Amino acid sequence: MPISTNRTYLLAPLYAGLLHLGLIASPQLGFGQTTYYVASSGRDTNDGKSESNPFQTIARVNQLTLKPGDAILLKRNDTFSGTLTIKQSGAAGKPIVVDAYGSGNKPVLTGAVPVTNWTNIGNNTWQASCASCGSRIAGLYGNGTALPLGRYPNLTDANKGYLTVQSHNGKTQITSQQGLPKNWTGGEAVIRPAQWILDRATITGQSGNTLQLSYTSNYTPTDGWGFFIQNHPGTLDQAGEWYYNPATKTIQLFDNRSNPNSRLITATISDGISLTNAAYVTVRNLQITQTQTTAIRATDSANLTFSGNDITNAGTDGLVLTGSGNDVLIDNCQIQDVNNNGLSISWYANVTCRGNTIQRVGMVAGRGGSGDGQYVGFQTNGPSNTLIENNIIDNIGYNALTFTNSTVVQKNLISNFCMTKSDGSGIYTWNGNRQAQGNIRILSNIVYGGNGPFEGTSYKSNTAAHGIYLDDCSTNAEVTGNTVFNCYGYGFYLHGTSTVQMTGNTAFNNNESQLAMLHTGGACPMRNNTVQNNTFVSRTASQLVAKFESNANDLSSYGTIDRNVYARPASDGGKILAVYNSTTGALLPLAQWQSQFGKDAASLNSPATYIKSGNVADYIRFYHNPSANPSTVSLDGNYVDGWNKAYAGKVTLAPLTSLVLFKANDGTTNSVYLSDLNWVSVTNGYGPVELDMSNGNAAAGDGRTIKLNGTTYAKGLGCHANSEIVYNLAGRYKTFLTDIGVDDEMGDRDCGSVIFRVYADNALVYESTLMLPTSPTKSLNLDVRGKQTLRLVVASNGDACGDHGDWAGARLVPAGSARIGAAVLAERIDSDPVQVYPVPAKDEIWLRYQAEQPGEAQVDLLDMSGRPVLKTTHQATAGENVVRVPVGSVQRGSYLLLLQQGVQRITKRVLLAE
């Protein structure tokens, strides 16, 4: 959702806010020194020491030798051009101050110049000279709005504006898989060699479809991945697209709608404010716009304050601190519409960033920098004591917030990130160089909307935008009270971490998994981590709740993992993927994860088990409060949270918190039939277990009406020994009712002999005598109050002949209270139209899916880098289809299975094991 630019609810300081709105005058800042005034109506021959005798230009200000306590005041509603340079320092209690005076809008400092006298050179292309432009232009604007740099192919073309690298020769040459209609020499190739990289390389020559490059990146082009071409006149074919020729200092602009001479066109030539070796400097209440490299840059400076400034339309970066320094406050600023990085801080200690809004950063592929650390909303590499709080970070090309050490990240609202590149996150830290790391606290943040685009890669699904991501060797961190939702990757991702305390967090509806703890090689195994009292909820049956993976058999050594909620109401079994020794593992229900690896002994399953129809939105409620004030919402019924706490009427959320609720039973004792519930696991001796029909033969759906000794049953389970079915009760039912016997479909009355067993929480609560086709029907009425699991077994007597056992009319009676009642509806079947089994697979994978119309369907098996391993096609029929994919000859490990038919495209994660 869009983010409001109103920051008051994020506790921005009142005083700075009033200054920002111009409701109070700037204080007298001279401290006995000099205040200089600058106005567009002034003259540089004035002394600048009064409002009636101001300077006119920034160039005149740059000639001053400033002293501690001096102030430079720019007149509101005025616009000033050029870079303000400060090389002098103030002193403690006597900073050099740059501020606004008068009333009205903030004064504007611009790094752009007007471009006039446009001439039509044909084909809707206009050209103008720009004598003051340098070796490049970072931005061209029409009436203050950024115009697009020309691109080939266009974003509206096939493959969303990417060509494909067919082959490459090191870093000096790529060959396009598609034909190149023009000679692109002199232009720029934007290459995507990895999910998290967009590199720019100059095209130095061309032969047919092969481009020669001047390419200085640390990365090498990847065959099968994408690139496009920009900064060439041949790209101009859509309204507003432009190209700059530094040799002739001319700009070409495509415009088939109007004459560009009728509006203000501006081009960037300079930066905004530059501070070098400066200390005790305050800059506030300015608008800095249309800059070439940076809006504000401070180098090797200290004791700086930036407050209430608006940075917009930065051609490259917004606010940058380079070199080293200390004691910086960045407060109540807006940084918006930046091509590369919004806020970037190098080796600076004691930095506070509070109440800022950082939006629309790195949103256009090809306009940011090459290599790592680009297209980022906010990044800091400070050695100690960084505080990042109460900020809004929204619509970011790659990572929203990146840091390394000794940092508190709290009460931030982070949304819509990884919009241009992928394999990133909302909050990210990395310690791959294994530096000393500590005092990391990630507290009470709300993170959502990670996108992870796959255009220009060989991937066909979004799987690489995680919420909170602690990467290689991160250690000594606390992650508490955060909420992550609606991300296409993992919610919380711990990769090779140690001594991470992760408590009291909530993850909801993240596409790949709510939690991932992975160690797949390298120097830092997962050790001494604590994951407790968290709520992990998957909204759909295709989402994992948790994933634990290792290259060694050491999952039990990852740390303390306990007292969490692992909920996937639409399908509560096989929701935890556990992989060890890289290739060995399986999808496990919580109970098996607990018993096999000794983790989560006190953790809980979903508090509700849903049947297979209805709309999940009606039965799961997710609420979050992004404000600094308590928020109250009304409930339309009785609900419980993952810890079985009851809610009714209203619920109040504290600031920056969230809550997942599950609709509870309405207080009645209406039975819930087992055939309407999703089981946790199932095995059957012959064919599948049939729902509401007898076992029949080996094919699915070939049974008959359930019939025991002449009595028919509309509901029930038709099984064949040896059979076992496990259901999650979650302590919500009081009685299990069923009739049992051998189905009447067995015409040979001498064939068929079974024993029925019922287990509650793995304890045997009923065992029948040997039952034959001639045995009387038995009726069971079993107490299951407080039980978590129900296991139904039909065992063979050893003859394996016609052992068709029925659980006729099998049903559960809810306990009858709102607190422990059972929710009964969930996600529609069509929300997860593809079923893949078995998991893990050995020799073949079976797919069952619903096709809306007949036609050719394609199934691809891809490795985790998106490279094709095998491909099959078949003619699908309208309705249900079942496809067999042989995988016996494929190397064991994790893969992506991609189903494509018409506009339908669905990706599933699969595991191949021995």
DAUR-V945498 format. One line per field, one symbol per residue. ss: DSSP state (@ for helix, = for strand, . for the rest). phi: phi as a letter, one per 40 degrees, with the letter a starting at -180 (. if undefined). burial: 1 if it has 16 or more other C-alpha atoms within 10 Angstrom, else 0. Layout:
ss: ???
phi: ???
burial: ???
//
This chain:
ss: .......@@@...@@@@@@@@.............====............@@@.=..@@@@.........=====...===..===....=..=.======.....====.===....====..=====..........===..==..=.==.....@@@..=======...====...........=======..===========..=====...........=====..@@@......====....=====.....@@@..====....====..======.======..======..======..=====..===============..=====....============..=====................===.....====..=====....===...====..===........======..........====..===................======....======..===....======..======..===....=======.......=.====..===......=======....@@@.====..===........=====...=====.@@@@@@@@......=......=....@@@.======.....====....==.....==..====...=======.......===@@@=...===......==..............===..===..=====..======....==========..........========..=====...==.....======.....========.......===========..............@@@@.====...=..========...========.....=========..========......=========..=========..
phi: .cbcccbcccgcdccccccdcgcbccccbcfgcbbbbbacccbccccgcaccbccbbcdcccccbcbdgcbbbbccgbbbbhccbbbcbcadgbccbbabbgbhcccbbbbbbcbbfcbcbhfgbbbacbcccccabcabbbfgbccccdabcccccdffgbcbccaabfbbabbccccbcbccdgcbcbbbcadbbbcbbcccaabgcbbcbbbbccbbdbcgcbaabafaccccabdgcbabbccbfbbbbcabbaccccacbbbcbaccbbbbfbafbbbagbbbafbcbbcbbbbfbafbbbbgcbbbfccbbcbbbbgbiafbbbbfcbbbfbcbbcbbbccbbfbbbbgcbbbfbgcbdgccccgcgbgbcababccafbbbafbbbafbcbccababafbbbafbbbafbfcbbbfbacbbbaaccfccaafbbbbfcbbagcbgcbdgbccbacbbbccbbbcegcafbbbbgcbbafbcbccbbbbgcafbbbbgcbbafcccacbbbbabhhcbccafcbbafbbbbccbcccccabbaacbcbdccchcbafbbbbadcacbfbbcbbbfgbbiacbcdccdcccbgbfcbcbcdcabbccagbcccbbbbbabcccbdbbbcbcicbbccbgccbagbbbbcdfbaabbbccccgcbccbccccbcccaabacagccccgaccgbcccgbcbdcabfgccbcbibbbbccbabbbccfgbbbabbabbicccccccccbhabbcbbbbfgbcbaacccbbdccccbbbbbcbcgccbbbbbbbcchcfbfcccbbcgcabbccgbccbcbcbbadcdccbcbbbacbcbbbabbbbabbcacicbbbbbbcccgccbaabbaccbchcbbbbbcbcccdcicabbbbbafccabbbcbbbac
burial: 00000010011100011011010000001100011111100111010100101111111110000111111111111111111111111100011111111100111111111011011100011111110010011111100001111111110000001111111100111111100100111111111111111111111111001111111010111111111111111111111111111000111111100001000011111111111111111111111111111111111111111111111111111111110111111111111111111111111111111111111111111111111011111111111111111111111111111111111111111111111111111111111000001111111111111111111111111111111111111111111111111111111111111111111111111111111111110001111111111111111111111111111101100111111111111111111111110111111111101100001110111111111110010011101111110010000001111111011000001111111111111110101111111111111111111111111100001011111100001011111111111111111111111111111111000011111111111000000000111100100101011111111111111001111111111111111111111111111110010101011111011110111000001111111001110000000110000010101000011111111110000111111110
//
